[in-house]
Amino acid sequence: MTSLVAATGLLLSACATGPNTQAVSGSYQCGQLNVNVANANDDDLLGVDYQGKRLLLKPEASASGALYVAPGDNETRFLSKGERATFTVKGQAYPECLQAGALEMPFEATGNEPFWHARVEGEELLFNRPYESGEPEKVALNTTVANRHGREFSGELDGQELTLKVARQLCEDSMSGAQFPAQVRLELNGEVFQGCGGDPERLFRGAEWIVEDLAGAGIIDRSRITVEFFDENRFAGRASCNRYGGQYELTAEGVSFDYMHATKMACAPALMNQEDRFLELMSKVKLAAIGRNGELVLTTTEGEEIKAFQSTEN
């Protein structure tokens, strides 16, 4: 009986989930947010550097991955699962954090003329073939290339060799003009098809965008207009004098900003005029894109543009 009790205790001890203090380090891209993490030397703390700030997080029990939480703030946490991680600050969740070349899961890609669709989840591909309609087919995948530039997968479909190559480079859909964070090349039985993939929100979220031009008129010196995209389709920022916010919807056809509201502070007339102009333009925005110099370009239904660049603290 003694040996059975001892063995049971040993089994329970092995199955218990305690703080995971495995070494965690590296650089991650959480949408447009750059995050660097490394284990601190004291007390198994994890140092998380982002936007010119440093967080020191302590290890916590986790069913999977290595979880670190801010002392006294359970809504600030970093959960590492190898090349992917999740990062939340005071309840605000950033897009999935990826090391260089890694893909969010599931990863989706599409191409046009002919249409095809691919959804990668783990080691399985759900695939709608070019030229064909109907239910997607399942393909077992092998990862043949994994580097800082992207991933390459291979599989077999009805005796035909299939290869899916993903490069982390800005991609524009050939029909809608919508932008995606990855270029995708599909090879099937010797034929090559191009497409785009990844979550478009990764292009916009995780950065504070500083407006530098309103419809070609610039902005008032030393004034500040900002735009930030958050989880749950929220956006907010400074409009010159007041803080503002609302809800956004990003689709293949474009973007829209709705339910906008602002605080009611009063400033100098010139600033108030600029603020009114900015909010008016935002209410008419129909397209969002990343320009050739990395700027955010918001275009209204009348073709006027708001141009903004990422804060240097990002």
JOLINKA-V390443 format. One record per run of one state. SS is the DSSP state (hx for helix, st for strand, lp for the rest). FROM is the first residue (numbers start at 1). TO is the last residue. If there is no record, write none. Layout:
BEGIN
[[SS FROM TO] [SS FROM TO]]
END
This chain:
BEGIN
[[lp 1 1] [hx 2 15] [lp 16 18] [st 19 19] [lp 20 24] [st 25 30] [lp 31 32] [st 33 39] [lp 40 45] [st 46 50] [lp 51 52] [st 53 61] [lp 62 65] [st 66 70] [lp 71 72] [st 73 81] [lp 82 83] [st 84 89] [lp 90 91] [st 92 93] [lp 94 96] [st 97 98] [lp 99 106] [st 107 111] [lp 112 115] [st 116 121] [lp 122 123] [st 124 128] [lp 129 136] [st 137 140] [lp 141 141] [st 142 147] [lp 148 149] [st 150 157] [lp 158 159] [st 160 167] [lp 168 170] [st 171 172] [lp 173 178] [st 179 180] [lp 181 181] [st 182 188] [lp 189 190] [st 191 197] [lp 198 199] [hx 200 203] [lp 204 207] [st 208 214] [lp 215 225] [st 226 229] [lp 230 230] [hx 231 233] [st 234 238] [lp 239 242] [st 243 251] [lp 252 253] [st 254 262] [lp 263 268] [hx 269 283] [lp 284 284] [st 285 290] [lp 291 295] [st 296 300] [lp 301 304] [st 305 310] [lp 311 314]]
END
